[in-house]
Amino acid sequence: MKKLFVLLFAGSILASCGGSGYTTDQEDVISGYDDMKEDAQGHYDALLEIEKSWAEDKKEMLKDYEGSEDKLIEKAAKDDDAKGALEDYRNAEYDYEREKSEKSDDWYWKNWGITKANSDISDMLEGDAKTKFDDAIKKSQEAIDDITKKHNEAVEKLAE
């Protein structure tokens, strides 16, 4: 039993290390885009939670400054308490930007190989084979684009 556990644990570590995900197998790329489509909603939901959290924090931190960074900065020029508030605000903004960037970077690197493979295979194919391959990818890409668009609209509403 102990050996089985060790083998399973080692296997899971090796699997998580993955690699680029690059392949020249058309079916694997199509499948990879289907997986990306399935993962997209969760990715953008997590990004939206980061955005919502920052919008709430920002509103709270700026409430004494008419909801404006500019007002906070004006006040900080004259008031030590406001300087402390500005420092807290910028540190919170840093944390938000970093978290959002890390989430986006994770998505990019997770899908780097499959997107590169898509481009390369599409460039290698010709005629009907190219059309068929591109169409298979297009369905997933359109679904991902729709999810992205809805995410961006939700983020814009948070800024209102």
C-alpha contacts under 8 A as a table, 3 or more apart, distances in Angstrom:
res1	aa1	res2	aa2	distance
1	M	4	L	5.09
1	M	5	F	6.29
2	K	5	F	5.14
2	K	6	V	6.27
3	K	6	V	5.06
3	K	7	L	6.11
4	L	7	L	5.10
4	L	8	L	6.08
5	F	8	L	5.13
5	F	9	F	6.00
6	V	9	F	5.06
6	V	10	A	6.00
7	L	10	A	5.14
7	L	11	G	5.97
8	L	11	G	5.03
8	L	12	S	6.13
9	F	12	S	5.18
9	F	13	I	6.32
10	A	13	I	5.15
10	A	14	L	6.24
11	G	14	L	5.14
11	G	15	A	6.03
12	S	15	A	5.02
12	S	16	S	6.06
13	I	16	S	5.16
13	I	17	C	6.35
14	L	17	C	5.19
14	L	18	G	6.67
15	A	18	G	5.17
18	G	21	G	7.21
19	G	22	Y	7.91
20	S	109	W	7.79
20	S	110	K	7.68
20	S	112	W	6.72
20	S	113	G	4.86
21	G	110	K	7.89
21	G	111	N	7.46
21	G	112	W	7.37
21	G	113	G	4.51
21	G	114	I	5.87
22	Y	112	W	7.77
22	Y	113	G	3.98
22	Y	114	I	5.45
22	Y	116	K	6.98
22	Y	117	A	5.63
23	T	28	D	7.11
23	T	29	V	7.05
23	T	113	G	7.34
23	T	114	I	7.13
23	T	117	A	5.82
24	T	28	D	7.94
24	T	29	V	7.67
24	T	117	A	6.18
24	T	120	D	7.96
24	T	121	I	6.57
25	D	28	D	5.34
25	D	29	V	6.44
26	Q	29	V	5.14
26	Q	30	I	6.27
26	Q	121	I	7.14
26	Q	133	F	7.43
27	E	30	I	5.08
27	E	31	S	6.03
28	D	31	S	4.99
28	D	32	G	5.87
29	V	32	G	4.79
29	V	33	Y	6.19
29	V	114	I	5.97
29	V	117	A	6.77
29	V	118	N	6.30
30	I	33	Y	5.18
30	I	34	D	6.35
30	I	133	F	7.82
30	I	136	A	6.49
30	I	137	I	5.88
31	S	34	D	4.97
31	S	35	D	6.23
32	G	35	D	5.01
32	G	36	M	6.11
32	G	114	I	6.30
33	Y	36	M	4.82
33	Y	37	K	6.07
33	Y	114	I	7.31
33	Y	137	I	6.45
33	Y	140	S	5.96
33	Y	141	Q	7.36
34	D	37	K	5.06
34	D	38	E	6.33
34	D	140	S	5.86
35	D	38	E	5.02
35	D	39	D	6.17
36	M	39	D	5.01
36	M	40	A	5.92
36	M	111	N	7.33
36	M	140	S	7.86
36	M	144	I	7.86
37	K	40	A	5.18
37	K	41	Q	7.54
37	K	140	S	5.65
37	K	141	Q	7.25
37	K	143	A	6.53
37	K	144	I	5.52
38	E	41	Q	6.71
38	E	42	G	7.99
39	D	42	G	5.56
39	D	43	H	6.28
40	A	43	H	5.04
40	A	44	Y	6.11
40	A	144	I	6.21
40	A	147	I	7.08
41	Q	44	Y	5.26
41	Q	45	D	5.94
41	Q	147	I	6.41
42	G	45	D	5.02
42	G	46	A	6.16
43	H	46	A	5.26
43	H	47	L	6.33
43	H	103	K	7.94
43	H	107	W	7.41
44	Y	47	L	4.88
44	Y	48	L	6.02
44	Y	147	I	7.44
44	Y	148	T	7.07
44	Y	151	H	6.33
45	D	48	L	5.03
45	D	49	E	6.30
45	D	151	H	7.74
46	A	49	E	5.13
46	A	50	I	6.50
47	L	50	I	5.11
47	L	51	E	6.33
47	L	100	K	6.56
47	L	103	K	7.00
48	L	51	E	4.88
48	L	52	K	6.02
48	L	151	H	6.88
48	L	154	A	7.68
48	L	155	V	6.92
49	E	52	K	5.01
49	E	53	S	6.04
50	I	53	S	5.20
50	I	54	W	6.27
50	I	96	Y	7.08
50	I	99	E	7.47
50	I	100	K	6.66
51	E	54	W	5.19
51	E	55	A	6.10
51	E	96	Y	7.94
51	E	100	K	7.97
51	E	155	V	6.77
51	E	158	L	7.87
52	K	55	A	5.04
52	K	56	E	6.21
52	K	155	V	7.95
52	K	158	L	7.01
53	S	56	E	5.24
53	S	57	D	6.14
54	W	57	D	4.95
54	W	58	K	5.76
54	W	93	E	7.61
54	W	96	Y	6.31
55	A	58	K	5.12
55	A	59	K	6.07
55	A	158	L	6.58
55	A	159	A	7.37
56	E	59	K	5.20
56	E	60	E	6.22
57	D	60	E	5.13
57	D	61	M	6.02
58	K	61	M	5.11
58	K	62	L	6.02
58	K	89	Y	7.55
59	K	62	L	5.32
59	K	63	K	5.88
59	K	67	G	6.26
60	E	63	K	5.29
61	M	64	D	7.40
61	M	85	A	7.61
61	M	89	Y	6.59
62	L	65	Y	5.11
62	L	66	E	6.60
62	L	67	G	4.57
62	L	68	S	6.09
62	L	69	E	6.91
62	L	72	L	7.13
63	K	66	E	5.73
63	K	67	G	5.06
64	D	67	G	7.12
65	Y	68	S	5.81
65	Y	69	E	7.49
65	Y	71	K	5.43
65	Y	72	L	5.43
66	E	71	K	6.89
67	G	71	K	7.89
68	S	71	K	5.22
68	S	72	L	6.42
69	E	72	L	5.00
69	E	73	I	6.21
70	D	73	I	5.10
70	D	74	E	6.14
71	K	74	E	4.99
71	K	75	K	6.11
72	L	75	K	5.18
72	L	76	A	6.00
72	L	82	A	6.65
72	L	85	A	7.89
72	L	86	L	6.59
73	I	76	A	4.89
73	I	77	A	6.33
73	I	82	A	7.78
73	I	83	K	7.83
73	I	86	L	6.91
74	E	77	A	5.38
74	E	78	K	7.25
75	K	78	K	5.46
75	K	79	D	5.89
75	K	82	A	5.89
75	K	83	K	7.78
76	A	79	D	5.06
76	A	80	D	6.45
76	A	81	D	7.36
76	A	82	A	4.43
76	A	83	K	4.41
76	A	84	G	7.95
76	A	85	A	7.97
76	A	86	L	6.83
77	A	83	K	7.30
78	K	82	A	7.96
79	D	82	A	5.30
79	D	83	K	6.35
80	D	83	K	4.85
80	D	84	G	6.35
81	D	84	G	5.13
81	D	85	A	6.28
82	A	85	A	4.77
82	A	86	L	5.97
83	K	86	L	4.97
83	K	87	E	6.18
84	G	87	E	5.04
84	G	88	D	6.18
85	A	88	D	5.03
85	A	89	Y	5.98
86	L	89	Y	4.91
86	L	90	R	6.10
87	E	90	R	5.23
87	E	91	N	6.13
88	D	91	N	5.14
88	D	92	A	6.16
89	Y	92	A	5.16
89	Y	93	E	6.10
90	R	93	E	4.86
90	R	94	Y	6.01
91	N	94	Y	5.00
91	N	95	D	6.32
92	A	95	D	5.09
92	A	96	Y	6.23
93	E	96	Y	5.01
93	E	97	E	6.09
94	Y	97	E	5.17
94	Y	98	R	5.98
95	D	98	R	5.14
95	D	99	E	6.04
96	Y	99	E	5.22
96	Y	100	K	6.11
97	E	100	K	5.17
97	E	101	S	5.97
98	R	101	S	5.03
98	R	102	E	6.05
99	E	102	E	5.17
99	E	103	K	6.22
100	K	103	K	5.21
100	K	104	S	6.23
101	S	104	S	5.09
101	S	105	D	5.95
102	E	105	D	4.97
102	E	106	D	6.04
103	K	106	D	5.15
103	K	107	W	6.44
104	S	107	W	5.16
104	S	108	Y	6.20
105	D	108	Y	4.99
105	D	109	W	6.11
106	D	109	W	5.36
106	D	110	K	5.88
107	W	110	K	5.13
107	W	111	N	6.23
108	Y	111	N	5.41
108	Y	112	W	5.75
109	W	112	W	4.88
109	W	113	G	7.75
110	K	113	G	7.62
111	N	114	I	5.50
111	N	115	T	6.17
112	W	115	T	5.38
112	W	116	K	6.09
113	G	116	K	5.12
113	G	117	A	5.95
114	I	117	A	4.96
114	I	118	N	6.07
115	T	118	N	5.01
115	T	119	S	6.35
116	K	119	S	5.18
116	K	120	D	6.20
117	A	120	D	5.09
117	A	121	I	5.93
118	N	121	I	5.35
118	N	122	S	5.98
119	S	122	S	5.23
119	S	123	D	6.17
120	D	123	D	5.09
120	D	124	M	6.25
121	I	124	M	4.99
121	I	125	L	6.21
122	S	125	L	5.36
122	S	126	E	7.98
122	S	130	K	6.01
122	S	133	F	7.18
122	S	134	D	6.73
123	D	126	E	7.85
125	L	129	A	6.19
125	L	130	K	4.78
126	E	129	A	5.95
126	E	130	K	4.87
126	E	131	T	7.73
127	G	130	K	5.43
127	G	131	T	6.38
128	D	131	T	4.97
128	D	132	K	5.98
129	A	132	K	5.19
129	A	133	F	6.12
130	K	133	F	5.16
130	K	134	D	5.95
131	T	134	D	5.18
131	T	135	D	5.96
132	K	135	D	5.19
132	K	136	A	6.27
133	F	136	A	5.19
133	F	137	I	6.46
134	D	137	I	5.20
134	D	138	K	5.91
135	D	138	K	4.85
135	D	139	K	6.58
136	A	139	K	5.90
136	A	140	S	7.41
137	I	140	S	5.54
137	I	141	Q	6.16
138	K	141	Q	4.93
138	K	142	E	5.92
139	K	142	E	5.31
139	K	143	A	6.41
140	S	143	A	5.11
140	S	144	I	6.24
141	Q	144	I	5.02
141	Q	145	D	6.02
142	E	145	D	4.91
142	E	146	D	6.15
143	A	146	D	5.11
143	A	147	I	6.38
144	I	147	I	5.12
144	I	148	T	6.14
145	D	148	T	4.96
145	D	149	K	6.05
146	D	149	K	5.06
146	D	150	K	6.23
147	I	150	K	5.21
147	I	151	H	6.16
148	T	151	H	5.02
148	T	152	N	6.18
149	K	152	N	5.13
149	K	153	E	6.21
150	K	153	E	5.09
150	K	154	A	6.21
151	H	154	A	5.13
151	H	155	V	6.24
152	N	155	V	5.05
152	N	156	E	6.17
153	E	156	E	5.07
153	E	157	K	6.33
154	A	157	K	5.12
154	A	158	L	6.49
155	V	158	L	5.13
155	V	159	A	6.75
156	E	159	A	5.28
156	E	160	E	6.83
157	K	160	E	5.28
